[in-house]
Amino acid sequence: MNILVTGGAGFIGRWLVKRLLEDNHYAWVLDDLSNGRETNIEEFYNHPYFKEFIKGDIKDIKLLEELFKNSFDICYHLGASINVQDSIDDPRTTFENDTVGTFNVLEQCKKTNTKMVFMSTCMVYDKATNEEGITELHPTKPASPYAGSKIAGENMVLSYWYAYKLPVVVVRPFNTYGPFQKTGGEGGVIAIFIKRTLEGEDLLIYGSGNQTRDFLYVEDCADFVAEAGYSSKVDGEIINAGLGRDITVNDLALLIAKDKNKIRHVPHIHPQSEIMKLLCNYNKAKELLNWSPKYSLEEGIEKTKEWIANNKEFI
């Protein structure tokens, strides 16, 4: 198939592109590099199925019109502003990228009857209230402009399924981590904790550390996202993916640092947008896509630690 990945030079996008190429699909990548990095995908440039990297913006309608002349079968739409604090400081940029940008891509998909897989986030949910975990029917709570913009994007995407029968699917992966994730302020907590541990620094936890997260290894996430595009069974659906196990940030820090004296608590930068319990119920993905995560948290952390230790040029 001919496949476009917006945000394909980003952390998850890079792994998705790898999976698509392994499945012998032709891949185009559109990314403005505001968060992604061209170094993430350079290794694919000589792959016979890698077609083109376009540095460009999903708000550039003329660029999108030109790009969609390639007759894509699927558009995996990962291009977005992804930082919660940035969305609180500057909600307009997040809204324009995550809602208006999504609308622009959706319009091109409609014109060319291209299936869209919309990358949403677990941050749209209200906190989990039991050990059954969060299903797709769980209440949403836009606790940040990032979450609000993603919910707005989801609703636009699903409206094209109902109004035009455009094949679309909304995917909500939980906290994804692994190789190629940034280890600085925009990175994920696991990547940041590993880097600080390797450098002998203390791990800083926002707030009490009792907040829990469900961590999904990035190769499992990429497999899930790819399969959502391949299968018509999930058209018009919202689908979760996670490990189905949550851990407190305190316990995560101890798992990585192995020394409670290396852990410090600091005031939370956005307590109003904190979700205290995130635990994924991925039964729908298992049922419709036959998908389950392959990597445990401990296995994923070891693979990530090894990569960070050996790839200083990426971090």
C-alpha positions as MATLAB code, in Angstrom:
seq = 'MNILVTGGAGFIGRWLVKRLLEDNHYAWVLDDLSNGRETNIEEFYNHPYFKEFIKGDIKDIKLLEELFKNSFDICYHLGASINVQDSIDDPRTTFENDTVGTFNVLEQCKKTNTKMVFMSTCMVYDKATNEEGITELHPTKPASPYAGSKIAGENMVLSYWYAYKLPVVVVRPFNTYGPFQKTGGEGGVIAIFIKRTLEGEDLLIYGSGNQTRDFLYVEDCADFVAEAGYSSKVDGEIINAGLGRDITVNDLALLIAKDKNKIRHVPHIHPQSEIMKLLCNYNKAKELLNWSPKYSLEEGIEKTKEWIANNKEFI';
ca = [
       0.000    0.000    0.000;
       0.917    3.678   -0.303;
       0.985    5.098    3.226;
       1.525    8.589    4.640;
       2.714    9.077    8.226;
       2.352   12.617    9.537;
       4.681   13.150   12.469;
       6.675   10.212   11.121;
      10.017   11.617   12.292;
       8.795   11.646   15.881;
       9.341    8.987   18.523;
       6.327    6.731   17.880;
       6.147    7.758   14.211;
       9.662    6.488   13.603;
       8.788    3.021   14.939;
       5.567    2.966   12.943;
       7.456    3.765    9.728;
       9.868    0.916   10.515;
       6.959   -1.502   10.935;
       5.282   -0.355    7.682;
       8.515   -0.829    5.719;
       8.992   -4.283    7.237;
       5.478   -5.090    5.990;
       6.544   -4.031    2.455;
       4.421   -0.887    2.220;
       5.543    2.324    0.530;
       6.008    5.040    3.153;
       5.987    8.835    2.926;
       6.803   10.925    6.023;
       5.543   14.474    6.632;
       7.004   16.238    9.679;
       7.782   19.874   10.505;
      10.531   18.733   12.929;
       9.149   20.922   15.726;
       9.280   17.829   17.912;
      10.501   15.037   15.629;
      14.065   14.678   14.360;
      15.257   13.746   10.887;
      17.983   11.591   12.464;
      15.188    9.293   13.705;
      14.397    8.170   10.153;
      17.659    8.614    8.227;
      18.379    4.886    8.460;
      15.308    4.252    6.267;
      16.363    6.528    3.401;
      18.014    3.695    1.456;
      15.127    1.283    2.016;
      13.525    0.372   -1.333;
      10.011    1.116    0.009;
      10.809    4.442    1.665;
       9.523    7.049   -0.778;
      10.111   10.520    0.634;
      10.578   12.695    3.690;
       8.816   16.052    3.374;
       9.638   18.757    5.892;
       6.327   20.549    6.146;
       3.389   21.583    8.271;
      -0.112   20.040    8.476;
      -1.464   23.608    8.541;
      -0.110   24.125    4.975;
      -3.136   23.168    2.872;
      -1.386   23.610   -0.506;
       1.381   21.249    0.597;
      -1.198   18.673    1.718;
      -3.081   18.922   -1.580;
       0.136   18.269   -3.505;
       1.169   15.413   -1.226;
      -2.188   13.630   -1.437;
      -1.793   13.300   -5.218;
       0.191   10.167   -4.319;
      -3.056    8.191   -3.840;
      -2.535    7.003   -0.277;
      -4.369    3.954    0.999;
      -3.849    4.924    4.652;
      -2.831    8.114    6.445;
      -1.499    7.551    9.951;
      -1.957   10.988   11.496;
       0.538   11.377   14.343;
       1.590   14.990   13.681;
       0.677   17.035   16.782;
       1.778   19.221   19.663;
       2.171   16.702   22.486;
       3.396   18.541   25.573;
       0.831   19.163   28.341;
       2.690   22.097   29.910;
       3.206   23.757   26.507;
      -0.541   23.483   25.896;
      -1.245   25.213   29.207;
       1.266   27.995   28.461;
       0.243   28.421   24.803;
      -3.132   26.763   24.095;
      -3.528   28.376   20.650;
      -0.549   26.550   19.131;
      -1.747   23.204   20.463;
      -5.306   23.815   19.235;
      -4.145   24.896   15.770;
      -1.874   21.864   15.386;
      -4.001   19.188   17.035;
      -7.500   20.270   15.986;
      -7.202   22.554   12.935;
      -4.234   20.577   11.555;
      -6.199   17.362   11.988;
      -9.145   18.897   10.117;
      -6.829   19.840    7.228;
      -5.498   16.281    6.908;
      -9.002   14.856    7.278;
     -10.262   16.973    4.383;
      -7.559   15.547    2.111;
      -8.397   12.014    3.259;
     -12.048   12.658    2.394;
     -11.199   13.938   -1.096;
      -9.066   10.878   -1.860;
     -10.990    8.289    0.224;
      -7.879    7.581    2.293;
      -8.346    5.766    5.599;
      -7.205    7.865    8.567;
      -5.763    6.465   11.776;
      -5.875    9.314   14.291;
      -3.335    9.193   17.097;
      -5.064   10.378   20.233;
      -3.922    9.862   23.822;
      -4.881    8.349   27.180;
      -4.676   11.903   28.552;
      -8.242   12.472   27.340;
      -9.551   10.181   30.104;
     -10.688   10.877   33.623;
      -8.802    8.836   36.230;
      -9.337    5.084   36.548;
     -11.629    4.191   39.446;
     -10.990    0.448   39.736;
      -8.639   -2.369   38.752;
     -10.713   -3.262   35.675;
      -8.955   -0.344   34.008;
     -10.116    2.280   31.555;
     -12.216    1.054   28.649;
     -13.135    3.139   25.635;
     -16.489    3.924   27.324;
     -14.772    5.543   30.327;
     -15.598    9.257   30.886;
     -13.304   11.774   29.236;
     -11.998   14.821   31.063;
     -10.105   17.531   29.139;
      -7.852   18.509   32.054;
      -5.445   20.385   29.745;
      -5.762   22.204   26.408;
      -3.751   19.300   24.959;
      -6.455   16.828   26.011;
      -9.195   19.232   24.883;
      -7.615   19.647   21.447;
      -7.240   15.888   21.048;
     -10.879   15.249   22.003;
     -11.943   17.903   19.471;
      -9.770   16.194   16.851;
     -11.280   12.803   17.707;
     -14.798   14.153   17.302;
     -14.011   15.650   13.895;
     -12.432   12.379   12.750;
     -15.401   10.281   13.894;
     -17.845   12.754   12.322;
     -16.338   11.925    8.904;
     -17.135    8.260    9.513;
     -20.769    9.041   10.321;
     -21.298   11.821    7.786;
     -19.272   10.525    4.823;
     -18.500    6.865    5.685;
     -14.801    7.727    5.451;
     -12.872    4.843    7.050;
     -11.294    6.230   10.221;
     -10.135    4.898   13.576;
      -9.143    6.750   16.760;
      -6.322    5.114   18.720;
      -5.598    5.976   22.358;
      -2.264    4.477   23.406;
      -1.301    4.806   27.053;
       2.108    6.132   28.168;
       4.506    4.987   25.465;
       8.261    4.732   26.080;
      11.347    3.175   24.529;
      14.366    3.836   22.278;
      14.422    7.159   20.383;
      12.291    8.926   22.999;
      13.730   12.248   24.114;
      15.366   12.265   27.533;
      14.929   15.983   28.246;
      11.939   18.093   29.274;
       9.760   16.943   26.349;
      10.623   13.299   26.882;
       8.832   10.573   28.782;
       9.361    9.881   32.455;
      11.061    6.509   31.860;
      13.572    7.978   29.390;
      14.284   10.901   31.732;
      14.694    8.634   34.783;
      17.033    6.259   32.917;
      19.240    9.073   31.615;
      19.518   10.683   35.052;
      20.310    7.307   36.651;
      23.049    6.600   34.092;
      24.531   10.041   34.800;
      24.409    9.506   38.573;
      21.838   12.252   39.146;
      18.835   12.243   41.461;
      15.412   11.414   40.033;
      12.902   14.234   40.490;
       9.250   13.336   40.997;
       6.485   15.910   40.596;
       4.085   15.928   43.540;
       3.476   12.892   45.751;
       4.575   10.259   43.230;
       1.432    8.280   44.042;
       0.040    8.951   40.566;
       0.035    5.767   38.485;
       0.776    5.185   34.811;
       0.316    2.282   32.416;
       3.487    2.090   30.328;
       3.441    0.662   26.798;
       6.710   -0.282   25.072;
       7.048    1.562   21.774;
       7.348   -1.485   19.501;
       4.099   -2.816   20.966;
       2.535    0.598   20.359;
       3.734    0.711   16.732;
       2.359   -2.781   16.098;
      -1.006   -1.733   17.525;
      -1.196    1.467   15.459;
      -0.181   -0.352   12.264;
      -2.804   -3.076   12.797;
      -5.517   -0.463   13.411;
      -4.801    0.848    9.919;
      -4.766   -2.566    8.280;
      -8.056   -3.824    9.733;
     -11.517   -2.693    8.612;
     -12.947   -4.242   11.817;
     -12.032   -1.091   13.752;
     -13.336    1.474   11.265;
     -15.440    4.062   13.115;
     -14.096    2.874   16.486;
     -12.027    4.226   19.379;
      -9.398    1.715   20.545;
      -7.116    1.694   23.605;
      -3.690    0.109   23.898;
      -1.645   -0.341   27.049;
       0.074   -2.937   29.180;
      -2.919   -3.487   31.453;
      -0.710   -2.885   34.487;
      -0.152    0.412   36.275;
       2.684    1.458   38.567;
       3.131    4.495   40.817;
       5.779    6.976   39.755;
       7.445    6.334   43.138;
       7.730    2.602   42.410;
       8.874    3.303   38.853;
      11.665    5.555   40.134;
      12.783    2.861   42.583;
      12.682    0.210   39.834;
      15.023    2.342   37.699;
      17.285    3.962   40.336;
      17.457    0.916   42.666;
      18.190    3.384   45.491;
      15.536    5.379   47.345;
      18.182    7.931   48.389;
      18.470    8.977   44.727;
      14.792    9.993   44.577;
      13.520   13.500   45.409;
      10.041   15.029   45.285;
       9.542   18.524   43.857;
       6.430   20.738   43.501;
       4.186   19.740   40.599;
       4.347   22.053   37.574;
       0.702   21.429   36.553;
      -1.176   19.730   39.429;
      -4.521   20.836   37.967;
      -3.932   18.624   34.911;
      -2.573   15.573   36.746;
      -4.473   12.292   36.308;
      -3.890   10.251   39.462;
      -4.610    6.764   38.093;
      -4.161    5.579   34.524;
      -4.706    1.876   33.885;
      -5.583    0.541   30.441;
      -8.186   -2.047   29.620;
      -7.215   -3.208   26.102;
      -9.826   -5.967   25.698;
     -11.303   -4.245   22.634;
      -7.936   -4.244   20.833;
      -7.466   -7.896   21.769;
     -10.909   -8.816   20.473;
     -10.954   -6.791   17.235;
      -7.255   -6.736   16.303;
      -5.966   -9.809   18.131;
      -3.411   -7.436   19.673;
      -1.679   -7.846   23.022;
       1.570   -6.292   24.277;
       4.631   -8.532   23.940;
       7.004   -6.715   26.315;
       6.721   -6.494   30.102;
       7.604   -3.225   31.817;
      10.875   -4.693   33.095;
      11.859   -5.982   29.631;
      11.001   -2.658   28.025;
      12.986   -0.684   30.593;
      16.049   -2.899   30.026;
      15.846   -2.439   26.248;
      15.433    1.328   26.687;
      18.312    1.556   29.163;
      20.605   -0.315   26.782;
      19.671    1.987   23.901;
      20.144    5.215   25.891;
      23.518    4.014   27.189;
      24.728    3.273   23.642;
      23.187    6.150   21.649;
      24.358    9.378   23.230;
      24.113   11.164   19.849;
      20.296   10.794   19.853;
      19.638   12.063   23.359;
];
